Amino acid sequence: MNEKVEYWINLADYDIETARAMLKSKRFLYVGFMCHQTIEKALKAIVSRDCKEGEIPPKTHDLSKLAVLANLFDLMSVEQQDFIDDLNPLCIESRYPEYKGEIAAGLTNEICKGFISRTEELLCWIKGQL
């Protein structure tokens, strides 16, 4: 694994650990945010693997776009594609006060456990594509 890929994978691993810590502290909004960040960074690992020397992955948070750039979107199951669609709004909208209450109201302990489980599965699958 080259340094760029290892960098992004290490960040993804750190972020899933942070999501677990947020679940324990019942900070559900940030569980979703960190699950999004985990998958974003894992996809950027794949994208960076294919970048030319000196290039970096695009500065986007759109998981579907990153999955396409990583040439993984068409390899993903419908469930995986749906899951990244579920995660996408948790990145941007969770950063803005007008959305935080609305998003947080829909996140429960059980939903967040599901997010973490599905994120772990997708992270493992993405790592398998390396």
C-alpha positions as CSV (number, residue, x, y, z in Angstrom):
1,M,0.0,0.0,0.0
2,N,1.5,3.4,-1.0
3,E,1.7,6.3,1.5
4,K,-1.2,8.2,0.0
5,V,-3.5,5.2,0.4
6,E,-2.3,4.4,3.8
7,Y,-2.8,8.0,4.9
8,W,-6.5,7.9,3.9
9,I,-7.1,4.4,5.3
10,N,-5.6,5.4,8.6
11,L,-7.9,8.4,8.8
12,A,-10.9,6.2,7.9
13,D,-10.0,3.8,10.7
14,Y,-9.7,6.7,13.1
15,D,-13.0,8.1,12.1
16,I,-14.9,4.8,12.6
17,E,-13.4,4.6,16.1
18,T,-14.6,8.1,16.7
19,A,-18.1,7.1,15.6
20,R,-18.1,4.3,18.1
21,A,-17.0,6.8,20.8
22,M,-19.8,9.2,19.8
23,L,-22.3,6.3,20.1
24,K,-21.1,5.5,23.7
25,S,-21.5,9.2,24.7
26,K,-24.9,9.3,22.9
27,R,-23.8,12.1,20.5
28,F,-25.9,10.7,17.8
29,L,-25.5,13.6,15.3
30,Y,-21.8,13.0,15.3
31,V,-22.1,9.2,14.9
32,G,-23.7,9.9,11.5
33,F,-21.2,12.5,10.6
34,M,-18.2,10.3,11.5
35,C,-19.7,7.4,9.6
36,H,-19.9,9.7,6.6
37,Q,-16.3,10.8,7.1
38,T,-15.1,7.1,7.4
39,I,-16.6,6.2,4.0
40,E,-15.4,9.5,2.4
41,K,-11.8,8.8,3.4
42,A,-11.9,5.2,2.4
43,L,-13.1,6.2,-1.0
44,K,-10.5,8.9,-1.2
45,A,-7.9,6.2,-0.5
46,I,-9.0,4.4,-3.7
47,V,-9.1,7.6,-5.7
48,S,-5.7,8.7,-4.4
49,R,-4.3,5.3,-5.5
50,D,-5.1,6.1,-9.1
51,C,-4.0,9.8,-8.9
52,K,-0.9,10.9,-10.7
53,E,2.1,11.9,-8.6
54,G,1.4,15.2,-6.8
55,E,-2.4,15.0,-7.4
56,I,-4.9,14.7,-4.6
57,P,-8.5,13.5,-4.5
58,P,-11.1,16.2,-5.3
59,K,-12.3,18.3,-2.4
60,T,-15.8,16.9,-2.4
61,H,-17.9,15.3,0.3
62,D,-20.3,13.6,-2.1
63,L,-19.9,9.9,-1.5
64,S,-21.7,8.9,-4.7
65,K,-19.3,11.1,-6.8
66,L,-16.3,9.7,-4.9
67,A,-17.6,6.1,-5.5
68,V,-17.8,6.9,-9.2
69,L,-14.4,8.4,-9.3
70,A,-13.0,5.4,-7.5
71,N,-14.7,3.2,-10.2
72,L,-16.6,1.4,-7.4
73,F,-20.1,2.7,-7.7
74,D,-21.1,0.1,-10.4
75,L,-19.5,-2.7,-8.3
76,M,-21.5,-1.7,-5.2
77,S,-24.7,-3.6,-4.3
78,V,-27.9,-1.6,-4.4
79,E,-27.8,-1.7,-0.6
80,Q,-24.4,-0.1,-0.5
81,Q,-25.4,2.5,-3.0
82,D,-28.5,3.3,-0.9
83,F,-26.4,3.5,2.2
84,I,-24.1,6.1,0.8
85,D,-27.2,8.0,-0.2
86,D,-28.4,7.8,3.4
87,L,-25.0,9.0,4.7
88,N,-24.5,11.9,2.2
89,P,-26.7,14.5,4.0
90,L,-25.1,13.8,7.4
91,C,-21.9,15.5,6.3
92,I,-23.0,18.9,5.1
93,E,-26.3,19.3,6.8
94,S,-25.0,18.3,10.2
95,R,-22.6,21.3,10.1
96,Y,-25.3,23.9,9.9
97,P,-27.4,24.9,12.9
98,E,-30.7,25.1,11.0
99,Y,-30.4,21.4,10.1
100,K,-28.9,20.0,13.3
101,G,-32.1,19.7,15.3
102,E,-34.0,18.1,12.5
103,I,-31.3,15.6,11.8
104,A,-30.6,14.8,15.5
105,A,-34.3,14.2,16.1
106,G,-34.2,11.3,13.6
107,L,-31.2,9.6,15.1
108,T,-31.6,7.1,17.9
109,N,-29.2,4.7,19.6
110,E,-30.5,1.8,17.4
111,I,-30.3,3.8,14.2
112,C,-26.8,4.9,15.0
113,K,-25.8,1.3,15.9
114,G,-27.0,0.4,12.4
115,F,-25.0,3.2,10.8
116,I,-21.9,2.0,12.5
117,S,-22.5,-1.6,11.5
118,R,-23.2,-0.8,7.9
119,T,-20.2,1.6,7.8
120,E,-17.9,-1.1,9.1
121,E,-19.1,-3.5,6.5
122,L,-18.7,-1.0,3.7
123,L,-15.3,0.1,5.0
124,C,-14.2,-3.6,4.9
125,W,-15.5,-4.0,1.4
126,I,-13.7,-0.8,0.2
127,K,-10.5,-2.0,1.8
128,G,-11.0,-5.3,-0.1
129,Q,-11.0,-3.3,-3.4
130,L,-7.5,-2.1,-2.7
